[in-house]
């Protein structure tokens, strides 16, 4: 079979590389071409264009790089039509990928179009279901609650939950990295006090908005705990230091999972990090500050269709972790909630029980393998 994959950003490259690996195990004659990144290249195949030349976020960056983005889209379209794959596999990256699905459906209707990690239209842009109906043959979901949403709310039946790759990644890490706190603190020149992890996001604006408030909230605990920031690889240490002030803190790069493995509690911005923290069974407070917090609270009631922002609560279908969003993220609120989840508290035990529920709902590891099985079964049934 011939597989054409399109992934944007670092996470898409990671998930797509695992899918390529699983497909190659099941289809030794597989051929791959893709828009993606270094991890996909490492699995073998032809890189048509690196995602870094296309992945821009925000109005001004997109406008300033629009010629490059449009040129990349044209190149990708021509390449797909020239190569004529059996299937176009889209991974996340909805703006680009739904546009590509529309083009391929109109100009090469014989090519199957499957979407692994589909758009999060349950949060916003529900109107994208129209494009999904028209241009996508199958969705492979990594969030269990999406099944009910797509099938019952939107009456879209071509969606299969295949498991969550975050579970795979954390379990793989734990199996290959036995917990050794003494080695961790020795390597990183830390003290022997328990760790409070701070995950302030992967973008500069998130770090600017969240980190100083997180640190001020945790500072009174620094005599009994050491504060460790899991730094994003694309943000230099000098930028972090701007928001640290006089709070004693360690900033570590490339060790997010290792920090969570040894953390007693965590302050985490929303996103996949909340789910990773839960799978590591680290009690957390979800923090996401916004300058216009009251306005956000008002717009959230009108525009956003989901009751929670953290994947932990969305998977559980109830509040397992406290979410302090917008103007609710104050230093005093964060400190109060952090104190509630330290060892010995009932709230901590209740959260850990909630994590067990989340883990059960996520199912077993093996999302890329299950996705690959479904992709091959669909393709072979049509050949």
Long-range contacts (C-beta under 8 A, 24 or more apart in sequence): 1-27, 1-29, 1-30, 1-31, 1-86, 1-87, 1-376, 1-379, 2-30, 2-31, 2-33, 2-83, 2-84, 2-85, 2-86, 2-87, 3-30, 3-31, 3-32, 3-33, 3-85, 3-86, 3-87, 3-89, 4-32, 4-33, 4-34, 4-80, 4-83, 4-85, 4-87, 4-88, 4-89, 5-32, 5-33, 5-34, 5-35, 5-36, 5-40, 5-88, 5-89, 5-90, 5-91, 6-34, 6-35, 6-36, 6-76, 6-88, 6-89, 6-90, 6-91, 6-93, 6-96, 6-97, 6-100, 7-34, 7-35, 7-36, 7-37, 7-40, 7-51, 7-91, 7-92, 7-93, 8-35, 8-51, 8-54, 8-55, 8-91, 8-92, 8-93, 8-96, 8-97, 9-51, 9-55, 9-92, 9-93, 10-37, 11-92, 11-272, 12-36, 12-37, 12-51, 12-91, 12-92, 12-93, 12-117, 13-37, 13-38, 13-39, 13-40, 13-51, 14-39, 14-165, 14-169, 15-91, 15-92, 15-116, 15-117, 15-165, 15-368, 16-40, 16-89, 16-91, 16-116, 17-42, 17-43, 18-165, 18-168, 18-367, 18-368, 19-89, 19-91, 19-116, 19-368, 19-371, 19-372, 20-44, 20-45, 21-368, 22-368, 22-369, 22-371, 22-372, 23-372, 23-375, 23-376, 25-372, 26-372, 26-373, 26-376, 27-376, 33-79, 33-83, 33-85, 35-72, 35-76, 48-75, 48-76, 48-79, 49-75, 49-76, 51-93, 54-96, 55-93, 73-99, 73-100, 76-100, 77-103, 77-104, 77-107, 80-104, 80-108, 80-111, 81-107, 81-108, 84-108, 84-111, 85-111, 86-111, 86-112, 86-379, 86-383, 87-111, 87-112, 87-113, 87-114, 87-375, 87-379, 88-112, 88-113, 88-114, 89-114, 89-115, 89-116, 89-375, 90-114, 90-115, 90-116, 90-136, 91-115, 91-116, 91-117, 92-117, 92-119, 94-118, 94-119, 94-120, 94-125, 94-128, 98-128, 98-131, 98-132, 98-135, 101-131, 101-135, 101-136, 102-131, 102-134, 102-135, 104-135, 105-134, 105-135, 112-137, 112-138, 112-378, 112-379, 112-382, 113-137, 114-138, 114-139, 114-140, 114-375, 114-378, 115-139, 115-140, 116-140, 116-142, 116-162, 116-371, 117-141, 117-142, 118-146, 118-159, 122-146, 122-149, 122-305, 122-306, 123-304, 123-305, 123-306, 124-303, 124-304, 124-305, 126-154, 126-305, 129-154, 129-156, 132-156, 137-378, 138-374, 138-375, 138-378, 140-371, 140-374, 140-375, 142-166, 142-367, 143-311, 143-314, 143-315, 144-315, 144-361, 144-362, 144-363, 145-314, 145-315, 145-317, 160-374, 161-363, 162-367, 162-370, 162-371, 162-374, 163-362, 163-363, 163-364, 163-365, 163-366, 163-367, 163-370, 164-275, 164-362, 164-363, 164-367, 165-367, 165-368, 166-272, 166-275, 166-276, 166-279, 167-279, 167-359, 167-362, 167-363, 167-364, 167-365, 167-367, 168-365, 168-366, 168-367, 168-368, 169-257, 169-276, 170-257, 170-276, 170-279, 170-280, 171-279, 171-365, 172-365, 173-257, 173-261, 174-261, 177-257, 177-258, 177-261, 179-261, 179-262, 181-262, 184-258, 184-261, 184-262, 188-250, 188-252, 188-255, 189-250, 190-226, 190-228, 190-250, 191-226, 193-224, 193-225, 193-226, 194-224, 194-225, 194-226, 194-264, 195-225, 195-226, 195-227, 195-228, 195-259, 195-262, 195-263, 195-264, 196-221, 196-225, 196-226, 196-227, 196-228, 196-263, 196-264, 196-265, 196-266, 196-267, 196-338, 197-228, 197-230, 197-259, 197-260, 197-263, 197-265, 197-266, 197-267, 197-268, 197-277, 197-282, 198-227, 198-228, 198-229, 198-230, 198-249, 198-266, 198-267, 199-229, 199-230, 199-256, 199-266, 199-267, 199-268, 199-269, 199-273, 199-277, 200-229, 200-267, 200-269, 201-232, 201-269, 201-271, 202-232, 202-234, 202-235, 202-271, 203-232, 204-235, 204-239, 206-269, 206-288, 207-232, 207-235, 207-239, 207-240, 207-243, 208-243, 209-288, 209-289, 209-290, 209-291, 210-269, 210-287, 210-288, 210-289, 210-329, 211-240, 211-243, 211-244, 212-243, 212-244, 212-245, 213-287, 213-289, 213-329, 213-330, 213-331, 213-334, 214-267, 214-287, 214-334, 215-243, 215-244, 215-245, 215-247, 215-249, 216-245, 216-247, 216-331, 217-267, 217-331, 217-332, 217-334, 217-335, 217-338, 218-247, 218-267, 218-334, 218-335, 218-338, 219-247, 220-335, 221-338, 221-339, 221-342, 222-247, 222-248, 225-264, 226-250, 228-252, 228-259, 228-263, 230-255, 230-256, 230-259, 230-260, 264-342, 264-343, 265-338, 265-341, 265-342, 267-334, 267-338, 270-309, 270-310, 270-311, 270-323, 270-325, 271-311, 272-311, 274-310, 274-311, 274-312, 274-321, 275-310, 275-311, 275-312, 275-315, 275-358, 277-312, 278-312, 278-320, 278-321, 278-355, 278-358, 278-359, 279-355, 279-358, 279-359, 279-362, 281-352, 281-355, 283-321, 283-341, 283-348, 283-351, 283-352, 284-312, 284-321, 284-341, 284-351, 285-321, 285-322, 285-324, 285-334, 285-337, 285-338, 285-341, 286-310, 286-312, 286-321, 286-322, 286-323, 286-324, 286-325, 287-324, 287-329, 287-334, 288-323, 288-324, 288-325, 288-326, 288-329, 289-326, 289-329, 290-325, 290-326, 290-327, 292-326, 293-325, 293-326, 293-327, 293-328, 293-329, 294-326, 294-327, 296-325, 296-326, 296-327, 297-325, 297-326, 297-327, 297-328, 300-326, 312-354, 312-355, 312-358, 315-358, 315-361, 315-362, 316-354, 316-357, 316-358, 316-361, 318-354, 320-351, 320-354, 320-355, 320-357, 320-358, 321-351, 321-354
